[in-house]
Every structure is written in C-alpha cells, then in structure tokens.
Amino acid sequence: MIADHLIEILRCPQDRSRLHLADADLVMRLNRAVAAGQLKNTAGEAFEKPLDGGLIREAGDLLYPIIDEIPVMLPDEAVDLRAFA
C-alpha cells in the first residue's frame, strides 16, 4: 500500500494536518456505500470504483481516498466522514 515514510510527509491539502491510514472496517463500510451508489465526495459526485484505502486527516472528519493504490489528495475528492461516525 503506502509506505510509512510517505505517510509521515503527506499532509492534508486543506489544513496541513497529519494523515493516517483508515482501518479496514471503515474502508469496508465505505465500499458497501460505493456498491450501493451512495458514497459521494465533497463535490457531490458518486464514487464509481471501490476504495483501496484512505487517508484520514487529524480531525477525523475527512478521508482522502486511495484508488488504484494512488492517494487522491484533492479537496473535492475527499469523503466527509461525519456520516460514517
């Protein structure tokens, strides 16, 4: 997946806070929502592909998806996690 040393240097593009990997349970729940056509990014667009994982910012409210093993670090592509708490 993503090397630990890379996670250490990556930061949230919005608030520059640290990121950590999402746990497998959360990724599984998000992928169920993708399969049901219910998971949307902050721009309101539905995800079409399942997530390989995600990077969560320090506040725990946004997840930047990892798709095809590539972190998508664009603010509009983030997932608002408040609905999945």
C-alpha positions as CSV (number, residue, x, y, z in Angstrom):
1,M,0.0,0.0,0.0
2,I,1.6,3.3,1.0
3,A,5.0,3.3,2.7
4,D,5.1,4.6,6.3
5,H,7.7,7.2,5.5
6,L,5.4,8.6,2.8
7,I,2.5,8.9,5.2
8,E,4.8,10.8,7.5
9,I,5.4,13.5,5.0
10,L,1.9,13.7,3.4
11,R,-0.4,16.4,4.8
12,C,-4.0,17.4,4.3
13,P,-4.1,19.9,1.4
14,Q,-6.7,21.9,3.2
15,D,-5.4,22.4,6.8
16,R,-1.9,20.8,6.5
17,S,-2.6,18.4,9.4
18,R,-1.1,14.9,9.6
19,L,-2.8,12.0,7.9
20,H,-3.3,8.3,9.0
21,L,-4.5,5.2,7.2
22,A,-8.1,4.3,7.5
23,D,-8.8,1.0,9.2
24,A,-10.1,-2.0,7.2
25,D,-13.6,-1.8,8.8
26,L,-14.1,1.8,7.7
27,V,-12.9,1.0,4.2
28,M,-15.3,-1.9,4.0
29,R,-18.2,0.3,5.1
30,L,-17.3,2.9,2.5
31,N,-17.1,0.3,-0.2
32,R,-20.5,-1.0,0.7
33,A,-21.8,2.6,0.1
34,V,-19.9,2.7,-3.2
35,A,-21.5,-0.6,-4.3
36,A,-24.9,0.9,-3.4
37,G,-24.2,4.1,-5.3
38,Q,-24.4,6.1,-2.0
39,L,-20.9,7.3,-1.4
40,K,-20.2,10.8,-2.7
41,N,-17.2,13.1,-2.5
42,T,-17.4,16.6,-1.1
43,A,-18.2,17.9,-4.6
44,G,-21.3,15.7,-4.6
45,E,-20.2,13.2,-7.2
46,A,-20.7,9.5,-6.6
47,F,-17.7,7.1,-6.4
48,E,-17.7,4.6,-9.2
49,K,-14.8,2.5,-8.1
50,P,-14.2,0.8,-4.8
51,L,-11.6,2.3,-2.5
52,D,-8.3,0.5,-1.8
53,G,-8.0,2.5,1.4
54,G,-8.0,6.1,2.6
55,L,-6.0,8.7,4.4
56,I,-7.8,10.4,7.3
57,R,-6.8,13.9,8.4
58,E,-6.1,14.6,12.1
59,A,-9.6,16.0,12.9
60,G,-11.1,12.7,11.6
61,D,-13.7,14.4,9.5
62,L,-12.3,13.9,6.0
63,L,-10.9,10.9,4.2
64,Y,-8.8,11.2,1.0
65,P,-9.5,8.0,-1.0
66,I,-6.8,5.7,-2.2
67,I,-8.0,4.4,-5.6
68,D,-5.9,2.0,-7.7
69,E,-3.2,2.3,-5.0
70,I,-2.9,6.1,-5.6
71,P,-3.9,8.6,-2.9
72,V,-6.3,11.2,-4.3
73,M,-5.3,14.3,-2.4
74,L,-7.8,16.7,-4.0
75,P,-10.2,18.5,-1.6
76,D,-13.2,18.0,-3.9
77,E,-12.5,14.2,-4.0
78,A,-12.4,13.8,-0.2
79,V,-15.2,11.9,1.7
80,D,-16.9,13.6,4.6
81,L,-16.7,11.0,7.4
82,R,-19.3,12.6,9.7
83,A,-22.0,10.5,8.2
84,F,-19.9,7.3,8.9
85,A,-19.1,8.0,12.6
